[in-house]
Amino acid sequence: MKYYLIAGEASGDLHGSNLIKALHREDPDATIRCWGGDMMEKAGATLVRHYKTLSFMGFLEVLANIPTILKNIAYCKKDILAFQPDALIFIDFSGFNLRIASWAKKQGFQTHYYISPQVWASREGRIQKIKRDIDAMYVILPFEKAFYEEKHGFPVHFVGHPLIDAMDGLAPPKEEEFRNRHSLDPKKPIIALLPGSRKQEVDKILSIMIEVTGAFPDFQFVIAGAPSLDPEYYHPFLKNKQVTLVMGETYPLLQLSTAALVTSGTATLETALLEIPQVVCYKGSWISYQIARRLITLKYISLVNLIMDREVVRELIQKDLNPRLLTTELGKILEGSGRKKQLQAYQTLREKLGGPGASQNAAKLIVNFSRQS
């Protein structure tokens, strides 16, 4: 059968790649086209458009790029019509995907959603579009099943979280080789800096992260460069600073780190599953933040705290993300009770996420649904 996947961010590329591998196992004759990234292409799909050209962060940034977004939507529809997939699979990226889903449903295409849009966080009214336009939904967070089924009467499949497979499948990095290759001090413990995967995030957050380095002379700070950005983009942040940039090796870096400063997003959950204590950071433009705080009613912004329904990791948001508070909170997780409490909570978090096999579970359901239709 033929499958068409649409992902628009780095995390979607990761999860999409694992889903593609699982689809090939369930359906050896599968032909797959995708919007995504290098990982999805490597997994065996024909890449139509790279997520680097798709992702815009914040309300103002989206408004400024409306012409580009509309062109991408039109091209996507044209490509789907030419390919005629048996199953159209959306991976998060709701602003784009829900528009395609509305059109696709009218065209008679079978629609699947893997990794739900965060309608439980904001703009809950989108659930009506999902109920109308999506044939099957596969959720990866335990509270999402109750949200959809009990609150909105829409049956969904909880397949577990794909990051469990991704993290558990990582090979242990060779520490000496890693440190030598990146000219790191062989003895100083590492603190990882994850400033996000979008330029807007890096611009707002990385300089604040770097300002705390002087308070921790016994540690070395390493920036996890996002694959969506060029190394040159980070160079202005590196001038006269005791930090190192490592590109494309976020997981090995985290595995070798003592702690991490992490921009809110999927990376907070990845860091937790790798059992690295963290402080969560977020700062957007003033206008975007003011709009977001009126739309989003959640108690927390990190997936770790949302899943646990309590503060496990400290979240420093907007004006609270400053060098003074960041220094204080980082110090709390380098040793002592603050560090111990986070690590203990991570074990409970893993249990809540269910067992391994999320991608395979989703692929099996998608293939069976398509064969029976």
Secondary structure as a PSIPRED ss2 file (coil, helix, strand):
# PSIPRED VFORMAT (PSIPRED V4.0)

   1 M C   1.000  0.000  0.000
   2 K E   0.000  0.000  1.000
   3 Y E   0.000  0.000  1.000
   4 Y E   0.000  0.000  1.000
   5 L E   0.000  0.000  1.000
   6 I E   0.000  0.000  1.000
   7 A E   0.000  0.000  1.000
   8 G C   1.000  0.000  0.000
   9 E C   1.000  0.000  0.000
  10 A H   0.000  1.000  0.000
  11 S H   0.000  1.000  0.000
  12 G H   0.000  1.000  0.000
  13 D H   0.000  1.000  0.000
  14 L H   0.000  1.000  0.000
  15 H H   0.000  1.000  0.000
  16 G H   0.000  1.000  0.000
  17 S H   0.000  1.000  0.000
  18 N H   0.000  1.000  0.000
  19 L H   0.000  1.000  0.000
  20 I H   0.000  1.000  0.000
  21 K H   0.000  1.000  0.000
  22 A H   0.000  1.000  0.000
  23 L H   0.000  1.000  0.000
  24 H H   0.000  1.000  0.000
  25 R H   0.000  1.000  0.000
  26 E H   0.000  1.000  0.000
  27 D C   1.000  0.000  0.000
  28 P C   1.000  0.000  0.000
  29 D C   1.000  0.000  0.000
  30 A C   1.000  0.000  0.000
  31 T E   0.000  0.000  1.000
  32 I E   0.000  0.000  1.000
  33 R E   0.000  0.000  1.000
  34 C E   0.000  0.000  1.000
  35 W E   0.000  0.000  1.000
  36 G E   0.000  0.000  1.000
  37 G C   1.000  0.000  0.000
  38 D H   0.000  1.000  0.000
  39 M H   0.000  1.000  0.000
  40 M H   0.000  1.000  0.000
  41 E H   0.000  1.000  0.000
  42 K H   0.000  1.000  0.000
  43 A C   1.000  0.000  0.000
  44 G C   1.000  0.000  0.000
  45 A C   1.000  0.000  0.000
  46 T E   0.000  0.000  1.000
  47 L E   0.000  0.000  1.000
  48 V E   0.000  0.000  1.000
  49 R E   0.000  0.000  1.000
  50 H E   0.000  0.000  1.000
  51 Y H   0.000  1.000  0.000
  52 K H   0.000  1.000  0.000
  53 T H   0.000  1.000  0.000
  54 L C   1.000  0.000  0.000
  55 S C   1.000  0.000  0.000
  56 F C   1.000  0.000  0.000
  57 M C   1.000  0.000  0.000
  58 G C   1.000  0.000  0.000
  59 F H   0.000  1.000  0.000
  60 L H   0.000  1.000  0.000
  61 E H   0.000  1.000  0.000
  62 V H   0.000  1.000  0.000
  63 L H   0.000  1.000  0.000
  64 A H   0.000  1.000  0.000
  65 N C   1.000  0.000  0.000
  66 I H   0.000  1.000  0.000
  67 P H   0.000  1.000  0.000
  68 T H   0.000  1.000  0.000
  69 I H   0.000  1.000  0.000
  70 L H   0.000  1.000  0.000
  71 K H   0.000  1.000  0.000
  72 N H   0.000  1.000  0.000
  73 I H   0.000  1.000  0.000
  74 A H   0.000  1.000  0.000
  75 Y H   0.000  1.000  0.000
  76 C H   0.000  1.000  0.000
  77 K H   0.000  1.000  0.000
  78 K H   0.000  1.000  0.000
  79 D H   0.000  1.000  0.000
  80 I H   0.000  1.000  0.000
  81 L H   0.000  1.000  0.000
  82 A H   0.000  1.000  0.000
  83 F H   0.000  1.000  0.000
  84 Q C   1.000  0.000  0.000
  85 P C   1.000  0.000  0.000
  86 D C   1.000  0.000  0.000
  87 A E   0.000  0.000  1.000
  88 L E   0.000  0.000  1.000
  89 I E   0.000  0.000  1.000
  90 F E   0.000  0.000  1.000
  91 I E   0.000  0.000  1.000
  92 D C   1.000  0.000  0.000
  93 F C   1.000  0.000  0.000
  94 S H   0.000  1.000  0.000
  95 G H   0.000  1.000  0.000
  96 F H   0.000  1.000  0.000
  97 N H   0.000  1.000  0.000
  98 L H   0.000  1.000  0.000
  99 R H   0.000  1.000  0.000
 100 I H   0.000  1.000  0.000
 101 A H   0.000  1.000  0.000
 102 S H   0.000  1.000  0.000
 103 W H   0.000  1.000  0.000
 104 A H   0.000  1.000  0.000
 105 K H   0.000  1.000  0.000
 106 K H   0.000  1.000  0.000
 107 Q H   0.000  1.000  0.000
 108 G C   1.000  0.000  0.000
 109 F C   1.000  0.000  0.000
 110 Q C   1.000  0.000  0.000
 111 T E   0.000  0.000  1.000
 112 H E   0.000  0.000  1.000
 113 Y E   0.000  0.000  1.000
 114 Y E   0.000  0.000  1.000
 115 I C   1.000  0.000  0.000
 116 S C   1.000  0.000  0.000
 117 P C   1.000  0.000  0.000
 118 Q C   1.000  0.000  0.000
 119 V C   1.000  0.000  0.000
 120 W C   1.000  0.000  0.000
 121 A C   1.000  0.000  0.000
 122 S C   1.000  0.000  0.000
 123 R C   1.000  0.000  0.000
 124 E H   0.000  1.000  0.000
 125 G H   0.000  1.000  0.000
 126 R H   0.000  1.000  0.000
 127 I H   0.000  1.000  0.000
 128 Q H   0.000  1.000  0.000
 129 K H   0.000  1.000  0.000
 130 I H   0.000  1.000  0.000
 131 K H   0.000  1.000  0.000
 132 R H   0.000  1.000  0.000
 133 D H   0.000  1.000  0.000
 134 I C   1.000  0.000  0.000
 135 D C   1.000  0.000  0.000
 136 A E   0.000  0.000  1.000
 137 M E   0.000  0.000  1.000
 138 Y E   0.000  0.000  1.000
 139 V E   0.000  0.000  1.000
 140 I C   1.000  0.000  0.000
 141 L C   1.000  0.000  0.000
 142 P H   0.000  1.000  0.000
 143 F H   0.000  1.000  0.000
 144 E H   0.000  1.000  0.000
 145 K H   0.000  1.000  0.000
 146 A H   0.000  1.000  0.000
 147 F H   0.000  1.000  0.000
 148 Y H   0.000  1.000  0.000
 149 E H   0.000  1.000  0.000
 150 E H   0.000  1.000  0.000
 151 K H   0.000  1.000  0.000
 152 H H   0.000  1.000  0.000
 153 G C   1.000  0.000  0.000
 154 F C   1.000  0.000  0.000
 155 P C   1.000  0.000  0.000
 156 V C   1.000  0.000  0.000
 157 H E   0.000  0.000  1.000
 158 F E   0.000  0.000  1.000
 159 V C   1.000  0.000  0.000
 160 G C   1.000  0.000  0.000
 161 H C   1.000  0.000  0.000
 162 P H   0.000  1.000  0.000
 163 L H   0.000  1.000  0.000
 164 I H   0.000  1.000  0.000
 165 D H   0.000  1.000  0.000
 166 A H   0.000  1.000  0.000
 167 M H   0.000  1.000  0.000
 168 D H   0.000  1.000  0.000
 169 G C   1.000  0.000  0.000
 170 L C   1.000  0.000  0.000
 171 A C   1.000  0.000  0.000
 172 P C   1.000  0.000  0.000
 173 P C   1.000  0.000  0.000
 174 K C   1.000  0.000  0.000
 175 E H   0.000  1.000  0.000
 176 E H   0.000  1.000  0.000
 177 E H   0.000  1.000  0.000
 178 F H   0.000  1.000  0.000
 179 R H   0.000  1.000  0.000
 180 N H   0.000  1.000  0.000
 181 R H   0.000  1.000  0.000
 182 H C   1.000  0.000  0.000
 183 S C   1.000  0.000  0.000
 184 L C   1.000  0.000  0.000
 185 D C   1.000  0.000  0.000
 186 P C   1.000  0.000  0.000
 187 K C   1.000  0.000  0.000
 188 K C   1.000  0.000  0.000
 189 P C   1.000  0.000  0.000
 190 I E   0.000  0.000  1.000
 191 I E   0.000  0.000  1.000
 192 A E   0.000  0.000  1.000
 193 L E   0.000  0.000  1.000
 194 L E   0.000  0.000  1.000
 195 P C   1.000  0.000  0.000
 196 G C   1.000  0.000  0.000
 197 S C   1.000  0.000  0.000
 198 R C   1.000  0.000  0.000
 199 K H   0.000  1.000  0.000
 200 Q H   0.000  1.000  0.000
 201 E H   0.000  1.000  0.000
 202 V H   0.000  1.000  0.000
 203 D H   0.000  1.000  0.000
 204 K H   0.000  1.000  0.000
 205 I H   0.000  1.000  0.000
 206 L H   0.000  1.000  0.000
 207 S H   0.000  1.000  0.000
 208 I H   0.000  1.000  0.000
 209 M H   0.000  1.000  0.000
 210 I H   0.000  1.000  0.000
 211 E H   0.000  1.000  0.000
 212 V C   1.000  0.000  0.000
 213 T H   0.000  1.000  0.000
 214 G H   0.000  1.000  0.000
 215 A H   0.000  1.000  0.000
 216 F C   1.000  0.000  0.000
 217 P C   1.000  0.000  0.000
 218 D C   1.000  0.000  0.000
 219 F C   1.000  0.000  0.000
 220 Q E   0.000  0.000  1.000
 221 F E   0.000  0.000  1.000
 222 V E   0.000  0.000  1.000
 223 I E   0.000  0.000  1.000
 224 A E   0.000  0.000  1.000
 225 G E   0.000  0.000  1.000
 226 A C   1.000  0.000  0.000
 227 P C   1.000  0.000  0.000
 228 S C   1.000  0.000  0.000
 229 L C   1.000  0.000  0.000
 230 D C   1.000  0.000  0.000
 231 P H   0.000  1.000  0.000
 232 E H   0.000  1.000  0.000
 233 Y H   0.000  1.000  0.000
 234 Y H   0.000  1.000  0.000
 235 H H   0.000  1.000  0.000
 236 P H   0.000  1.000  0.000
 237 F H   0.000  1.000  0.000
 238 L H   0.000  1.000  0.000
 239 K C   1.000  0.000  0.000
 240 N C   1.000  0.000  0.000
 241 K C   1.000  0.000  0.000
 242 Q C   1.000  0.000  0.000
 243 V E   0.000  0.000  1.000
 244 T E   0.000  0.000  1.000
 245 L E   0.000  0.000  1.000
 246 V E   0.000  0.000  1.000
 247 M E   0.000  0.000  1.000
 248 G C   1.000  0.000  0.000
 249 E C   1.000  0.000  0.000
 250 T H   0.000  1.000  0.000
 251 Y H   0.000  1.000  0.000
 252 P H   0.000  1.000  0.000
 253 L H   0.000  1.000  0.000
 254 L H   0.000  1.000  0.000
 255 Q H   0.000  1.000  0.000
 256 L C   1.000  0.000  0.000
 257 S E   0.000  0.000  1.000
 258 T E   0.000  0.000  1.000
 259 A E   0.000  0.000  1.000
 260 A E   0.000  0.000  1.000
 261 L E   0.000  0.000  1.000
 262 V E   0.000  0.000  1.000
 263 T E   0.000  0.000  1.000
 264 S C   1.000  0.000  0.000
 265 G C   1.000  0.000  0.000
 266 T H   0.000  1.000  0.000
 267 A H   0.000  1.000  0.000
 268 T H   0.000  1.000  0.000
 269 L H   0.000  1.000  0.000
 270 E H   0.000  1.000  0.000
 271 T H   0.000  1.000  0.000
 272 A H   0.000  1.000  0.000
 273 L H   0.000  1.000  0.000
 274 L C   1.000  0.000  0.000
 275 E C   1.000  0.000  0.000
 276 I C   1.000  0.000  0.000
 277 P C   1.000  0.000  0.000
 278 Q E   0.000  0.000  1.000
 279 V E   0.000  0.000  1.000
 280 V E   0.000  0.000  1.000
 281 C E   0.000  0.000  1.000
 282 Y E   0.000  0.000  1.000
 283 K C   1.000  0.000  0.000
 284 G C   1.000  0.000  0.000
 285 S C   1.000  0.000  0.000
 286 W H   0.000  1.000  0.000
 287 I H   0.000  1.000  0.000
 288 S H   0.000  1.000  0.000
 289 Y H   0.000  1.000  0.000
 290 Q H   0.000  1.000  0.000
 291 I H   0.000  1.000  0.000
 292 A H   0.000  1.000  0.000
 293 R H   0.000  1.000  0.000
 294 R H   0.000  1.000  0.000
 295 L H   0.000  1.000  0.000
 296 I C   1.000  0.000  0.000
 297 T C   1.000  0.000  0.000
 298 L C   1.000  0.000  0.000
 299 K C   1.000  0.000  0.000
 300 Y C   1.000  0.000  0.000
 301 I C   1.000  0.000  0.000
 302 S C   1.000  0.000  0.000
 303 L H   0.000  1.000  0.000
 304 V H   0.000  1.000  0.000
 305 N H   0.000  1.000  0.000
 306 L H   0.000  1.000  0.000
 307 I H   0.000  1.000  0.000
 308 M H   0.000  1.000  0.000
 309 D C   1.000  0.000  0.000
 310 R C   1.000  0.000  0.000
 311 E C   1.000  0.000  0.000
 312 V C   1.000  0.000  0.000
 313 V C   1.000  0.000  0.000
 314 R E   0.000  0.000  1.000
 315 E E   0.000  0.000  1.000
 316 L E   0.000  0.000  1.000
 317 I E   0.000  0.000  1.000
 318 Q H   0.000  1.000  0.000
 319 K H   0.000  1.000  0.000
 320 D H   0.000  1.000  0.000
 321 L C   1.000  0.000  0.000
 322 N C   1.000  0.000  0.000
 323 P H   0.000  1.000  0.000
 324 R H   0.000  1.000  0.000
 325 L H   0.000  1.000  0.000
 326 L H   0.000  1.000  0.000
 327 T H   0.000  1.000  0.000
 328 T H   0.000  1.000  0.000
 329 E H   0.000  1.000  0.000
 330 L H   0.000  1.000  0.000
 331 G H   0.000  1.000  0.000
 332 K H   0.000  1.000  0.000
 333 I C   1.000  0.000  0.000
 334 L C   1.000  0.000  0.000
 335 E C   1.000  0.000  0.000
 336 G H   0.000  1.000  0.000
 337 S H   0.000  1.000  0.000
 338 G H   0.000  1.000  0.000
 339 R H   0.000  1.000  0.000
 340 K H   0.000  1.000  0.000
 341 K H   0.000  1.000  0.000
 342 Q H   0.000  1.000  0.000
 343 L H   0.000  1.000  0.000
 344 Q H   0.000  1.000  0.000
 345 A H   0.000  1.000  0.000
 346 Y H   0.000  1.000  0.000
 347 Q H   0.000  1.000  0.000
 348 T H   0.000  1.000  0.000
 349 L H   0.000  1.000  0.000
 350 R H   0.000  1.000  0.000
 351 E H   0.000  1.000  0.000
 352 K H   0.000  1.000  0.000
 353 L C   1.000  0.000  0.000
 354 G C   1.000  0.000  0.000
 355 G C   1.000  0.000  0.000
 356 P C   1.000  0.000  0.000
 357 G C   1.000  0.000  0.000
 358 A H   0.000  1.000  0.000
 359 S H   0.000  1.000  0.000
 360 Q H   0.000  1.000  0.000
 361 N H   0.000  1.000  0.000
 362 A H   0.000  1.000  0.000
 363 A H   0.000  1.000  0.000
 364 K H   0.000  1.000  0.000
 365 L H   0.000  1.000  0.000
 366 I H   0.000  1.000  0.000
 367 V H   0.000  1.000  0.000
 368 N H   0.000  1.000  0.000
 369 F H   0.000  1.000  0.000
 370 S H   0.000  1.000  0.000
 371 R H   0.000  1.000  0.000
 372 Q H   0.000  1.000  0.000
 373 S C   1.000  0.000  0.000
